[in-house]
């Protein structure tokens, strides 16, 4: 039994996942599980996609690496995919969304190649991550939150913090 929930914060690159995760971790004491870092540190790479200029992840290795942490609970998973995590270990899935003009500027600012930029813009416009979340988890635990400006970050963090407090109350009474 987990005494603290596991939360996935997912979405297209650039929407604000890491920004949300870092602030949530510092305000709640939960752990920011940055999957990018785990992949590098725990040797979960399975080659490199030259066209997309990004690492290919060995998902089995990644799961093996983080499963004990998920079983312990209190993890905020920061990753641009969500369908690989076992349903039984996930309590909330937050899909962060961003207006496409704003997202374009953020990704351009990161120096993404045109191909990578196009792929990510298409993914956001086609709601790929939202669909993946809805296909992979019960609809009651999937929440879509907008992250175009700083006020929305504050609103989102407040909502998630309240949800965490309620989850902990509900699960301490059992
Ligand atoms: P991700 O982890 O999804 O790739 P990020 O947290 O690194 O995204 O954010 C990308 C950039 O956009 C970063 O410079 C912070 C900025 N940003 C994110 N969410 C924002 C928001 N709601 N308002 C203003 N800037 C935001």
Backbone and ligand atoms as CSV (ligand in chain L), in Angstrom:
chain,resi,resn,atom,element,x,y,z
A,1,UNK,N,N,0.843,-1.218,0.000
A,1,UNK,CA,C,0.000,0.000,0.000
A,1,UNK,C,C,0.868,1.255,0.000
A,2,UNK,N,N,0.621,2.132,-0.953
A,2,UNK,CA,C,1.371,3.404,-0.998
A,2,UNK,C,C,0.733,4.406,-0.052
A,3,UNK,N,N,1.564,5.168,0.664
A,3,UNK,CA,C,0.995,6.214,1.508
A,3,UNK,C,C,1.033,7.564,0.794
A,4,UNK,N,N,1.659,7.572,-0.370
A,4,UNK,CA,C,1.736,8.790,-1.172
A,4,UNK,C,C,1.509,8.398,-2.632
A,5,UNK,N,N,0.789,9.236,-3.394
A,5,UNK,CA,C,0.404,8.816,-4.753
A,5,UNK,C,C,1.524,8.934,-5.772
A,6,UNK,N,N,1.376,8.188,-6.865
A,6,UNK,CA,C,2.244,8.351,-8.034
A,6,UNK,C,C,1.477,9.115,-9.109
A,7,UNK,N,N,2.128,10.149,-9.632
A,7,UNK,CA,C,1.468,11.031,-10.599
A,7,UNK,C,C,2.325,11.098,-11.861
A,8,UNK,N,N,1.687,10.947,-13.021
A,8,UNK,CA,C,2.414,11.184,-14.274
A,8,UNK,C,C,2.094,12.599,-14.739
A,9,UNK,N,N,3.147,13.358,-15.052
A,9,UNK,CA,C,2.948,14.654,-15.701
A,9,UNK,C,C,3.474,14.488,-17.112
A,10,UNK,N,N,2.556,14.460,-18.082
A,10,UNK,CA,C,2.980,14.166,-19.445
A,10,UNK,C,C,2.533,15.261,-20.403
A,11,UNK,N,N,2.939,15.136,-21.658
A,11,UNK,CA,C,2.588,16.138,-22.666
A,11,UNK,C,C,3.724,16.244,-23.683
A,12,UNK,N,N,3.447,16.956,-24.746
A,12,UNK,CA,C,4.430,17.189,-25.807
A,12,UNK,C,C,5.643,17.937,-25.234
A,13,UNK,N,N,6.858,17.676,-25.720
A,13,UNK,CA,C,7.997,18.472,-25.261
A,13,UNK,C,C,7.715,19.976,-25.355
A,14,UNK,N,N,8.095,20.698,-24.304
A,14,UNK,CA,C,7.939,22.153,-24.302
A,14,UNK,C,C,6.670,22.677,-23.643
A,15,UNK,N,N,5.731,21.784,-23.321
A,15,UNK,CA,C,4.456,22.286,-22.757
A,15,UNK,C,C,4.607,22.765,-21.313
A,16,UNK,N,N,5.651,22.282,-20.614
A,16,UNK,CA,C,5.845,22.745,-19.232
A,16,UNK,C,C,5.882,21.637,-18.194
A,17,UNK,N,N,6.159,20.415,-18.622
A,17,UNK,CA,C,6.178,19.281,-17.676
A,17,UNK,C,C,7.190,19.490,-16.554
A,18,UNK,N,N,8.447,19.757,-16.953
A,18,UNK,CA,C,9.507,19.852,-15.946
A,18,UNK,C,C,9.258,21.031,-15.002
A,19,UNK,N,N,8.778,22.134,-15.547
A,19,UNK,CA,C,8.457,23.304,-14.719
A,19,UNK,C,C,7.429,22.910,-13.649
A,20,UNK,N,N,6.377,22.211,-14.062
A,20,UNK,CA,C,5.353,21.771,-13.106
A,20,UNK,C,C,5.938,20.789,-12.082
A,21,UNK,N,N,6.699,19.808,-12.576
A,21,UNK,CA,C,7.225,18.755,-11.689
A,21,UNK,C,C,8.153,19.336,-10.629
A,22,UNK,N,N,9.045,20.228,-11.052
A,22,UNK,CA,C,10.008,20.797,-10.096
A,22,UNK,C,C,9.283,21.549,-8.986
A,23,UNK,N,N,8.313,22.367,-9.397
A,23,UNK,CA,C,7.604,23.175,-8.393
A,23,UNK,C,C,6.744,22.300,-7.486
A,24,UNK,N,N,6.127,21.282,-8.095
A,24,UNK,CA,C,5.299,20.367,-7.288
A,24,UNK,C,C,6.146,19.605,-6.271
A,25,UNK,N,N,7.313,19.151,-6.733
A,25,UNK,CA,C,8.191,18.387,-5.832
A,25,UNK,C,C,8.600,19.277,-4.663
A,26,UNK,N,N,8.910,20.539,-4.947
A,26,UNK,CA,C,9.390,21.364,-3.830
A,26,UNK,C,C,8.236,21.749,-2.903
A,27,UNK,N,N,7.005,21.863,-3.416
A,27,UNK,CA,C,5.909,22.262,-2.519
A,27,UNK,C,C,5.267,21.072,-1.792
A,28,UNK,N,N,5.429,19.855,-2.331
A,28,UNK,CA,C,4.731,18.715,-1.719
A,28,UNK,C,C,5.672,17.706,-1.051
A,29,UNK,N,N,6.967,17.785,-1.379
A,29,UNK,CA,C,7.901,16.788,-0.836
A,29,UNK,C,C,7.896,15.487,-1.615
A,30,UNK,N,N,7.039,15.392,-2.656
A,30,UNK,CA,C,7.095,14.192,-3.499
A,30,UNK,C,C,8.378,14.249,-4.348
A,31,UNK,N,N,8.741,13.124,-4.959
A,31,UNK,CA,C,9.998,13.046,-5.709
A,31,UNK,C,C,9.782,13.315,-7.192
A,32,UNK,N,N,10.587,14.216,-7.747
A,32,UNK,CA,C,10.543,14.471,-9.187
A,32,UNK,C,C,11.321,13.368,-9.898
A,33,UNK,N,N,10.611,12.491,-10.575
A,33,UNK,CA,C,11.264,11.389,-11.287
A,33,UNK,C,C,11.416,11.810,-12.758
A,34,UNK,N,N,12.563,12.387,-13.053
A,34,UNK,CA,C,12.830,12.889,-14.398
A,34,UNK,C,C,13.309,11.719,-15.267
A,35,UNK,N,N,12.429,11.228,-16.119
A,35,UNK,CA,C,12.738,10.007,-16.872
A,35,UNK,C,C,13.947,10.196,-17.790
A,36,UNK,N,N,14.088,11.404,-18.358
A,36,UNK,CA,C,15.269,11.686,-19.177
A,36,UNK,C,C,16.553,11.375,-18.422
A,37,UNK,N,N,16.593,11.813,-17.168
A,37,UNK,CA,C,17.792,11.604,-16.337
A,37,UNK,C,C,17.971,10.123,-16.026
A,38,UNK,N,N,16.872,9.454,-15.657
A,38,UNK,CA,C,16.958,8.027,-15.318
A,38,UNK,C,C,17.496,7.242,-16.521
A,39,UNK,N,N,16.992,7.577,-17.708
A,39,UNK,CA,C,17.427,6.868,-18.920
A,39,UNK,C,C,18.943,6.976,-19.079
A,40,UNK,N,N,19.478,8.179,-18.852
A,40,UNK,CA,C,20.932,8.369,-18.987
A,40,UNK,C,C,21.684,7.690,-17.854
A,41,UNK,N,N,21.236,7.939,-16.609
A,41,UNK,CA,C,21.993,7.459,-15.450
A,41,UNK,C,C,21.922,5.941,-15.284
A,42,UNK,N,N,20.778,5.350,-15.684
A,42,UNK,CA,C,20.613,3.910,-15.455
A,42,UNK,C,C,20.811,3.094,-16.732
A,43,UNK,N,N,21.380,3.743,-17.744
A,43,UNK,CA,C,21.756,3.044,-18.957
A,43,UNK,C,C,20.558,2.367,-19.638
A,44,UNK,N,N,19.483,3.129,-19.823
A,44,UNK,CA,C,18.278,2.578,-20.472
A,44,UNK,C,C,18.189,3.030,-21.924
A,45,UNK,N,N,19.331,3.382,-22.513
A,45,UNK,CA,C,19.308,3.831,-23.903
A,45,UNK,C,C,19.419,2.626,-24.833
A,46,UNK,N,N,18.674,2.710,-25.937
A,46,UNK,CA,C,18.688,1.611,-26.906
A,46,UNK,C,C,18.970,2.194,-28.295
A,47,UNK,N,N,20.026,2.975,-28.387
A,47,UNK,CA,C,20.406,3.586,-29.661
A,47,UNK,C,C,19.995,5.047,-29.751
A,48,UNK,N,N,20.229,5.609,-30.935
A,48,UNK,CA,C,19.978,7.033,-31.147
A,48,UNK,C,C,19.264,7.224,-32.476
A,49,UNK,N,N,18.204,8.023,-32.467
A,49,UNK,CA,C,17.470,8.328,-33.699
A,49,UNK,C,C,18.084,9.588,-34.309
A,50,UNK,N,N,18.895,9.389,-35.375
A,50,UNK,CA,C,19.616,10.523,-35.957
A,50,UNK,C,C,18.659,11.555,-36.543
A,51,UNK,N,N,17.600,11.065,-37.169
A,51,UNK,CA,C,16.670,12.000,-37.814
A,51,UNK,C,C,15.998,12.901,-36.797
A,52,UNK,N,N,15.577,12.295,-35.687
A,52,UNK,CA,C,14.893,13.091,-34.663
A,52,UNK,C,C,15.865,13.678,-33.646
A,53,UNK,N,N,17.134,13.289,-33.785
A,53,UNK,CA,C,18.156,13.768,-32.867
A,53,UNK,C,C,17.764,13.493,-31.408
A,54,UNK,N,N,17.262,12.260,-31.179
A,54,UNK,CA,C,16.916,11.933,-29.790
A,54,UNK,C,C,17.196,10.462,-29.493
A,55,UNK,N,N,17.349,10.210,-28.197
A,55,UNK,CA,C,17.699,8.872,-27.729
A,55,UNK,C,C,16.500,7.926,-27.865
A,56,UNK,N,N,16.771,6.656,-28.226
A,56,UNK,CA,C,15.711,5.647,-28.229
A,56,UNK,C,C,15.768,4.947,-26.869
A,57,UNK,N,N,14.609,4.828,-26.209
A,57,UNK,CA,C,14.590,4.307,-24.840
A,57,UNK,C,C,14.238,2.821,-24.827
A,58,UNK,N,N,14.990,2.052,-24.019
A,58,UNK,CA,C,14.649,0.656,-23.775
A,58,UNK,C,C,13.625,0.650,-22.635
A,59,UNK,N,N,12.351,0.529,-22.999
A,59,UNK,CA,C,11.282,0.719,-22.013
A,59,UNK,C,C,11.277,-0.366,-20.935
A,60,UNK,N,N,11.685,-1.588,-21.300
A,60,UNK,CA,C,11.721,-2.657,-20.290
A,60,UNK,C,C,12.753,-2.344,-19.212
A,61,UNK,N,N,13.922,-1.881,-19.676
A,61,UNK,CA,C,14.983,-1.532,-18.727
A,61,UNK,C,C,14.541,-0.360,-17.853
A,62,UNK,N,N,13.899,0.603,-18.490
A,62,UNK,CA,C,13.440,1.790,-17.750
A,62,UNK,C,C,12.460,1.379,-16.655
A,63,UNK,N,N,11.517,0.516,-17.024
A,63,UNK,CA,C,10.524,0.080,-16.025
A,63,UNK,C,C,11.182,-0.673,-14.873
A,64,UNK,N,N,12.115,-1.559,-15.234
A,64,UNK,CA,C,12.838,-2.288,-14.180
A,64,UNK,C,C,13.526,-1.303,-13.236
A,65,UNK,N,N,14.077,-0.227,-13.830
A,65,UNK,CA,C,14.835,0.735,-13.022
A,65,UNK,C,C,13.934,1.513,-12.058
A,66,UNK,N,N,12.715,1.828,-12.497
A,66,UNK,CA,C,11.893,2.721,-11.648
A,66,UNK,C,C,10.791,1.994,-10.875
A,67,UNK,N,N,10.568,0.723,-11.159
A,67,UNK,CA,C,9.459,0.016,-10.516
A,67,UNK,C,C,9.525,0.058,-8.976
A,68,UNK,N,N,10.709,-0.165,-8.384
A,68,UNK,CA,C,10.747,-0.097,-6.914
A,68,UNK,C,C,10.319,1.271,-6.379
A,69,UNK,N,N,10.698,2.340,-7.077
A,69,UNK,CA,C,10.288,3.681,-6.651
A,69,UNK,C,C,8.777,3.837,-6.770
A,70,UNK,N,N,8.212,3.324,-7.868
A,70,UNK,CA,C,6.760,3.436,-8.054
A,70,UNK,C,C,6.030,2.624,-6.984
A,71,UNK,N,N,6.575,1.471,-6.643
A,71,UNK,CA,C,5.935,0.651,-5.605
A,71,UNK,C,C,5.965,1.364,-4.255
A,72,UNK,N,N,7.037,2.106,-4.016
A,72,UNK,CA,C,7.132,2.857,-2.748
A,72,UNK,C,C,6.173,4.050,-2.746
A,73,UNK,N,N,5.886,4.629,-3.923
A,73,UNK,CA,C,4.933,5.740,-4.024
A,73,UNK,C,C,5.600,7.104,-3.935
A,74,UNK,N,N,4.773,8.157,-4.121
A,74,UNK,CA,C,5.263,9.527,-3.992
A,74,UNK,C,C,6.138,9.985,-5.137
A,75,UNK,N,N,5.929,9.426,-6.332
A,75,UNK,CA,C,6.749,9.793,-7.491
A,75,UNK,C,C,5.963,10.699,-8.433
A,76,UNK,N,N,6.616,11.750,-8.907
A,76,UNK,CA,C,6.020,12.607,-9.949
A,76,UNK,C,C,6.821,12.329,-11.219
A,77,UNK,N,N,6.202,11.574,-12.124
A,77,UNK,CA,C,6.914,11.112,-13.324
A,77,UNK,C,C,6.839,12.176,-14.411
A,78,UNK,N,N,7.994,12.587,-14.898
A,78,UNK,CA,C,8.123,13.647,-15.904
A,78,UNK,C,C,8.568,13.017,-17.217
A,79,UNK,N,N,7.601,12.815,-18.152
A,79,UNK,CA,C,7.973,12.097,-19.378
A,79,UNK,C,C,6.979,12.366,-20.498
A,80,UNK,N,N,7.468,12.382,-21.735
A,80,UNK,CA,C,6.594,12.701,-22.870
A,80,UNK,C,C,5.912,11.461,-23.455
A,81,UNK,N,N,5.720,10.467,-22.604
A,81,UNK,CA,C,4.923,9.297,-22.972
A,81,UNK,C,C,4.344,8.785,-21.667
A,82,UNK,N,N,3.263,8.010,-21.741
A,82,UNK,CA,C,2.699,7.555,-20.463
A,82,UNK,C,C,2.189,6.132,-20.515
A,83,UNK,N,N,2.185,5.507,-21.704
A,83,UNK,CA,C,1.504,4.224,-21.801
A,83,UNK,C,C,2.311,3.037,-21.279
A,84,UNK,N,N,3.579,3.265,-20.877
A,84,UNK,CA,C,4.396,2.113,-20.466
A,84,UNK,C,C,4.295,1.812,-18.975
A,85,UNK,N,N,3.705,2.744,-18.193
A,85,UNK,CA,C,3.690,2.547,-16.745
A,85,UNK,C,C,2.481,1.684,-16.349
A,86,UNK,N,N,2.681,0.708,-15.433
A,86,UNK,CA,C,1.566,-0.181,-15.074
A,86,UNK,C,C,0.420,0.608,-14.431
A,87,UNK,N,N,-0.785,0.368,-14.930
A,87,UNK,CA,C,-1.981,1.071,-14.410
A,87,UNK,C,C,-2.088,0.988,-12.898
A,88,UNK,N,N,-1.728,-0.193,-12.365
A,88,UNK,CA,C,-1.918,-0.424,-10.933
A,88,UNK,C,C,-1.012,0.469,-10.078
A,89,UNK,N,N,0.015,1.049,-10.693
A,89,UNK,CA,C,0.964,1.867,-9.922
A,89,UNK,C,C,0.763,3.363,-10.141
A,90,UNK,N,N,-0.254,3.730,-10.915
A,90,UNK,CA,C,-0.458,5.150,-11.239
A,90,UNK,C,C,-1.795,5.642,-10.673
A,91,UNK,N,N,-1.742,6.785,-9.979
A,91,UNK,CA,C,-2.949,7.308,-9.327
A,91,UNK,C,C,-3.552,8.512,-10.051
A,92,UNK,N,N,-2.717,9.261,-10.766
A,92,UNK,CA,C,-3.216,10.438,-11.495
A,92,UNK,C,C,-2.336,10.665,-12.723
A,93,UNK,N,N,-2.980,11.010,-13.847
A,93,UNK,CA,C,-2.229,11.331,-15.062
A,93,UNK,C,C,-2.612,12.750,-15.476
A,94,UNK,N,N,-1.644,13.653,-15.430
A,94,UNK,CA,C,-1.896,15.037,-15.821
A,94,UNK,C,C,-1.298,15.247,-17.211
A,95,UNK,N,N,-2.158,15.623,-18.163
A,95,UNK,CA,C,-1.669,15.922,-19.510
A,95,UNK,C,C,-1.613,17.440,-19.636
A,96,UNK,N,N,-0.392,17.957,-19.761
A,96,UNK,CA,C,-0.224,19.407,-19.878
A,96,UNK,C,C,-0.391,19.790,-21.352
A,97,UNK,N,N,-1.155,20.834,-21.601
A,97,UNK,CA,C,-1.408,21.292,-22.971
A,97,UNK,C,C,-0.903,22.716,-23.161
A,98,UNK,N,N,-0.635,23.055,-24.402
A,98,UNK,CA,C,-0.138,24.406,-24.676
A,98,UNK,C,C,-0.649,24.881,-26.030
A,99,UNK,N,N,-1.011,26.154,-26.068
A,99,UNK,CA,C,-1.418,26.802,-27.312
A,99,UNK,C,C,-0.304,26.631,-28.355
A,100,UNK,N,N,-0.672,26.343,-29.630
A,100,UNK,CA,C,0.375,25.970,-30.587
A,100,UNK,C,C,1.312,27.125,-30.944
A,101,UNK,N,N,0.823,28.351,-30.989
A,101,UNK,CA,C,1.724,29.474,-31.304
A,101,UNK,C,C,2.775,29.631,-30.207
A,102,UNK,N,N,2.299,29.510,-28.959
A,102,UNK,CA,C,3.226,29.645,-27.821
A,102,UNK,C,C,4.223,28.484,-27.817
A,103,UNK,N,N,3.715,27.275,-28.072
A,103,UNK,CA,C,4.596,26.101,-28.073
A,103,UNK,C,C,5.649,26.215,-29.177
A,104,UNK,N,N,5.225,26.698,-30.335
A,104,UNK,CA,C,6.154,26.862,-31.460
A,104,UNK,C,C,7.334,27.741,-31.016
A,105,UNK,N,N,7.022,28.858,-30.380
A,105,UNK,CA,C,8.096,29.771,-29.939
A,105,UNK,C,C,9.012,29.104,-28.912
A,106,UNK,N,N,8.422,28.330,-27.987
A,106,UNK,CA,C,9.253,27.653,-26.970
A,106,UNK,C,C,10.201,26.646,-27.625
A,107,UNK,N,N,9.681,25.865,-28.590
A,107,UNK,CA,C,10.506,24.819,-29.217
A,107,UNK,C,C,11.550,25.433,-30.153
A,108,UNK,N,N,11.166,26.496,-30.836
A,108,UNK,CA,C,12.109,27.211,-31.702
A,108,UNK,C,C,13.268,27.721,-30.836
A,109,UNK,N,N,12.908,28.222,-29.655
A,109,UNK,CA,C,13.918,28.746,-28.721
A,109,UNK,C,C,14.880,27.660,-28.248
A,110,UNK,N,N,14.454,26.417,-28.280
A,110,UNK,CA,C,15.330,25.306,-27.885
A,110,UNK,C,C,16.254,24.889,-29.007
A,111,UNK,N,N,16.061,25.460,-30.185
A,111,UNK,CA,C,16.922,25.127,-31.317
A,111,UNK,C,C,16.584,23.785,-31.948
A,112,UNK,N,N,15.343,23.326,-31.848
A,112,UNK,CA,C,14.954,22.060,-32.469
A,112,UNK,C,C,15.091,22.142,-33.990
A,113,UNK,N,N,15.435,21.012,-34.613
A,113,UNK,CA,C,15.466,20.945,-36.080
A,113,UNK,C,C,14.034,21.100,-36.599
A,114,UNK,N,N,13.911,21.454,-37.903
A,114,UNK,CA,C,12.567,21.644,-38.474
A,114,UNK,C,C,11.736,20.375,-38.345
A,115,UNK,N,N,12.404,19.221,-38.557
A,115,UNK,CA,C,11.668,17.948,-38.497
A,115,UNK,C,C,11.140,17.691,-37.092
A,116,UNK,N,N,12.006,17.915,-36.116
A,116,UNK,CA,C,11.608,17.671,-34.728
A,116,UNK,C,C,10.518,18.675,-34.312
A,117,UNK,N,N,10.672,19.890,-34.783
A,117,UNK,CA,C,9.684,20.929,-34.488
A,117,UNK,C,C,8.321,20.536,-35.061
A,118,UNK,N,N,8.323,20.133,-36.349
A,118,UNK,CA,C,7.066,19.754,-37.015
A,118,UNK,C,C,6.412,18.577,-36.294
A,119,UNK,N,N,7.225,17.568,-35.964
A,119,UNK,CA,C,6.663,16.371,-35.306
A,119,UNK,C,C,5.996,16.730,-33.981
A,120,UNK,N,N,6.677,17.577,-33.227
A,120,UNK,CA,C,6.120,17.940,-31.921
A,120,UNK,C,C,4.888,18.832,-32.044
A,121,UNK,N,N,4.919,19.746,-33.011
A,121,UNK,CA,C,3.747,20.602,-33.220
A,121,UNK,C,C,2.543,19.755,-33.632
A,122,UNK,N,N,2.778,18.805,-34.550
A,122,UNK,CA,C,1.692,17.916,-34.979
A,122,UNK,C,C,1.145,17.125,-33.790
A,123,UNK,N,N,2.076,16.622,-32.953
A,123,UNK,CA,C,1.650,15.806,-31.807
A,123,UNK,C,C,0.749,16.625,-30.877
A,124,UNK,N,N,1.093,17.891,-30.668
A,124,UNK,CA,C,0.282,18.723,-29.770
A,124,UNK,C,C,-1.086,19.010,-30.399
A,125,UNK,N,N,-1.069,19.369,-31.675
A,125,UNK,CA,C,-2.324,19.731,-32.353
A,125,UNK,C,C,-3.248,18.509,-32.460
A,126,UNK,N,N,-2.653,17.334,-32.688
A,126,UNK,CA,C,-3.460,16.115,-32.819
A,126,UNK,C,C,-3.793,15.484,-31.454
A,127,UNK,N,N,-3.386,16.104,-30.390
A,127,UNK,CA,C,-3.675,15.636,-29.021
A,127,UNK,C,C,-3.171,14.218,-28.777
A,128,UNK,N,N,-1.980,13.917,-29.292
A,128,UNK,CA,C,-1.462,12.549,-29.220
A,128,UNK,C,C,-1.314,12.072,-27.769
A,129,UNK,N,N,-0.752,12.908,-26.914
A,129,UNK,CA,C,-0.522,12.483,-25.531
A,129,UNK,C,C,-1.828,12.349,-24.745
A,130,UNK,N,N,-2.777,13.237,-25.034
A,130,UNK,CA,C,-4.076,13.147,-24.358
A,130,UNK,C,C,-4.747,11.826,-24.727
A,131,UNK,N,N,-4.681,11.487,-26.002
A,131,UNK,CA,C,-5.275,10.234,-26.460
A,131,UNK,C,C,-4.572,9.035,-25.841
A,132,UNK,N,N,-3.239,9.096,-25.800
A,132,UNK,CA,C,-2.459,7.990,-25.213
A,132,UNK,C,C,-2.858,7.802,-23.746
A,133,UNK,N,N,-3.018,8.924,-23.034
A,133,UNK,CA,C,-3.395,8.839,-21.614
A,133,UNK,C,C,-4.786,8.239,-21.466
A,134,UNK,N,N,-5.709,8.696,-22.322
A,134,UNK,CA,C,-7.089,8.177,-22.233
A,134,UNK,C,C,-7.172,6.709,-22.621
A,135,UNK,N,N,-6.315,6.300,-23.558
A,135,UNK,CA,C,-6.316,4.896,-23.978
A,135,UNK,C,C,-5.679,3.987,-22.921
A,136,UNK,N,N,-4.804,4.548,-22.088
A,136,UNK,CA,C,-3.998,3.710,-21.198
A,136,UNK,C,C,-4.507,3.657,-19.756
A,137,UNK,N,N,-5.322,4.647,-19.349
A,137,UNK,CA,C,-5.750,4.726,-17.940
A,137,UNK,C,C,-7.249,4.994,-17.854
A,138,UNK,N,N,-7.830,4.710,-16.667
A,138,UNK,CA,C,-9.249,5.013,-16.456
A,138,UNK,C,C,-9.482,6.498,-16.656
A,139,UNK,N,N,-10.605,6.837,-17.287
A,139,UNK,CA,C,-10.803,8.253,-17.616
A,139,UNK,C,C,-10.880,9.148,-16.377
A,140,UNK,N,N,-11.307,8.572,-15.228
A,140,UNK,CA,C,-11.424,9.406,-14.010
A,140,UNK,C,C,-10.068,9.896,-13.516
A,141,UNK,N,N,-8.989,9.227,-13.882
A,141,UNK,CA,C,-7.692,9.671,-13.344
A,141,UNK,C,C,-6.895,10.507,-14.356
A,142,UNK,N,N,-7.482,10.780,-15.526
A,142,UNK,CA,C,-6.769,11.581,-16.531
A,142,UNK,C,C,-7.283,13.017,-16.511
A,143,UNK,N,N,-6.370,13.966,-16.310
A,143,UNK,CA,C,-6.750,15.377,-16.228
A,143,UNK,C,C,-5.942,16.163,-17.255
A,144,UNK,N,N,-6.626,17.071,-17.972
A,144,UNK,CA,C,-5.949,17.897,-18.965
A,144,UNK,C,C,-5.823,19.309,-18.415
A,145,UNK,N,N,-4.604,19.860,-18.357
A,145,UNK,CA,C,-4.416,21.208,-17.809
A,145,UNK,C,C,-3.628,22.074,-18.799
A,146,UNK,N,N,-4.056,23.316,-18.931
A,146,UNK,CA,C,-3.436,24.236,-19.896
A,146,UNK,C,C,-2.236,24.962,-19.283
A,147,UNK,N,N,-1.183,25.141,-20.064
A,147,UNK,CA,C,0.018,25.811,-19.521
A,147,UNK,C,C,0.595,26.810,-20.526
A,148,UNK,N,N,-0.192,27.879,-20.789
A,148,UNK,CA,C,0.277,28.908,-21.727
A,148,UNK,C,C,1.013,30.027,-21.002
A,149,UNK,N,N,0.582,30.313,-19.756
A,149,UNK,CA,C,1.202,31.445,-19.044
A,149,UNK,C,C,1.437,31.082,-17.571
A,150,UNK,N,N,2.084,32.007,-16.869
A,150,UNK,CA,C,2.510,31.709,-15.498
A,150,UNK,C,C,1.323,31.549,-14.542
A,151,UNK,N,N,0.247,32.332,-14.782
A,151,UNK,CA,C,-0.933,32.194,-13.915
A,151,UNK,C,C,-1.495,30.777,-13.982
A,152,UNK,N,N,-1.468,30.216,-15.189
A,152,UNK,CA,C,-2.008,28.853,-15.334
A,152,UNK,C,C,-1.144,27.845,-14.594
A,153,UNK,N,N,0.173,28.091,-14.548
A,153,UNK,CA,C,1.027,27.169,-13.766
A,153,UNK,C,C,0.564,27.198,-12.307
A,154,UNK,N,N,0.368,28.397,-11.767
A,154,UNK,CA,C,-0.051,28.508,-10.360
A,154,UNK,C,C,-1.379,27.791,-10.122
A,155,UNK,N,N,-2.334,28.018,-11.028
A,155,UNK,CA,C,-3.647,27.354,-10.888
A,155,UNK,C,C,-3.489,25.834,-10.942
A,156,UNK,N,N,-2.688,25.366,-11.883
A,156,UNK,CA,C,-2.501,23.918,-12.036
A,156,UNK,C,C,-1.868,23.311,-10.782
A,157,UNK,N,N,-0.850,24.018,-10.265
A,157,UNK,CA,C,-0.146,23.479,-9.094
A,157,UNK,C,C,-1.094,23.401,-7.907
A,158,UNK,N,N,-1.920,24.428,-7.766
A,158,UNK,CA,C,-2.867,24.428,-6.648
A,158,UNK,C,C,-3.836,23.244,-6.755
A,159,UNK,N,N,-4.326,23.026,-7.985
A,159,UNK,CA,C,-5.251,21.899,-8.198
A,159,UNK,C,C,-4.599,20.569,-7.864
A,160,UNK,N,N,-3.378,20.389,-8.334
A,160,UNK,CA,C,-2.715,19.095,-8.111
A,160,UNK,C,C,-2.376,18.917,-6.627
A,161,UNK,N,N,-1.962,20.015,-5.976
A,161,UNK,CA,C,-1.645,19.923,-4.539
A,161,UNK,C,C,-2.881,19.519,-3.740
A,162,UNK,N,N,-4.017,20.139,-4.070
A,162,UNK,CA,C,-5.267,19.797,-3.375
A,162,UNK,C,C,-5.609,18.327,-3.608
A,163,UNK,N,N,-5.414,17.896,-4.860
A,163,UNK,CA,C,-5.711,16.496,-5.180
A,163,UNK,C,C,-4.819,15.578,-4.338
A,164,UNK,N,N,-3.528,15.922,-4.194
A,164,UNK,CA,C,-2.595,15.082,-3.415
A,164,UNK,C,C,-3.038,15.016,-1.947
A,165,UNK,N,N,-3.401,16.187,-1.396
A,165,UNK,CA,C,-3.833,16.206,0.018
A,165,UNK,C,C,-5.050,15.299,0.212
A,166,UNK,N,N,-6.015,15.412,-0.717
A,166,UNK,CA,C,-7.221,14.582,-0.604
A,166,UNK,C,C,-6.897,13.097,-0.746
A,167,UNK,N,N,-5.998,12.790,-1.677
A,167,UNK,CA,C,-5.614,11.386,-1.875
A,167,UNK,C,C,-5.019,10.832,-0.584
A,168,UNK,N,N,-4.149,11.636,0.047
A,168,UNK,CA,C,-3.490,11.162,1.270
A,168,UNK,C,C,-4.505,10.965,2.386
A,169,UNK,N,N,-5.455,11.912,2.508
A,169,UNK,CA,C,-6.510,11.766,3.535
A,169,UNK,C,C,-7.292,10.484,3.292
A,170,UNK,N,N,-7.741,10.304,2.050
A,170,UNK,CA,C,-8.548,9.115,1.719
A,170,UNK,C,C,-7.801,7.832,2.027
A,171,UNK,N,N,-6.488,7.835,1.788
A,171,UNK,CA,C,-5.732,6.599,1.931
A,171,UNK,C,C,-5.151,6.398,3.321
A,172,UNK,N,N,-5.307,7.393,4.200
A,172,UNK,CA,C,-4.817,7.172,5.563
A,172,UNK,C,C,-5.923,6.635,6.461
A,173,UNK,N,N,-7.188,6.795,5.986
A,173,UNK,CA,C,-8.315,6.351,6.817
A,173,UNK,C,C,-8.542,4.844,6.745
A,174,UNK,N,N,-7.997,4.227,5.708
A,174,UNK,CA,C,-8.283,2.804,5.486
A,174,UNK,C,C,-7.719,1.936,6.612
L,1,LIG,P1,P,8.786,20.271,-20.896
L,1,LIG,O1,O,9.337,19.685,-19.624
L,1,LIG,O2,O,7.364,19.880,-21.147
L,1,LIG,O3,O,9.654,20.051,-22.086
L,1,LIG,P2,P,9.530,22.819,-19.702
L,1,LIG,O4,O,8.970,22.765,-18.324
L,1,LIG,O5,O,10.985,22.559,-19.874
L,1,LIG,O6,O,8.705,21.868,-20.685
L,1,LIG,O7,O,9.134,24.225,-20.284
L,1,LIG,C1,C,9.616,24.671,-21.546
L,1,LIG,C2,C,9.872,26.163,-21.499
L,1,LIG,O8,O,8.645,26.864,-21.420
L,1,LIG,C3,C,10.683,26.607,-20.285
L,1,LIG,O9,O,11.514,27.675,-20.710
L,1,LIG,C4,C,9.660,27.133,-19.310
L,1,LIG,C5,C,8.567,27.628,-20.218
L,1,LIG,N1,N,7.197,27.442,-19.694
L,1,LIG,C6,C,6.611,26.270,-19.433
L,1,LIG,N2,N,5.345,26.444,-19.017
L,1,LIG,C7,C,5.132,27.785,-19.026
L,1,LIG,C8,C,4.006,28.614,-18.710
L,1,LIG,N3,N,2.828,28.090,-18.315
L,1,LIG,N4,N,4.152,29.952,-18.827
L,1,LIG,C9,C,5.328,30.480,-19.257
L,1,LIG,N5,N,6.422,29.756,-19.586
L,1,LIG,C10,C,6.328,28.419,-19.464
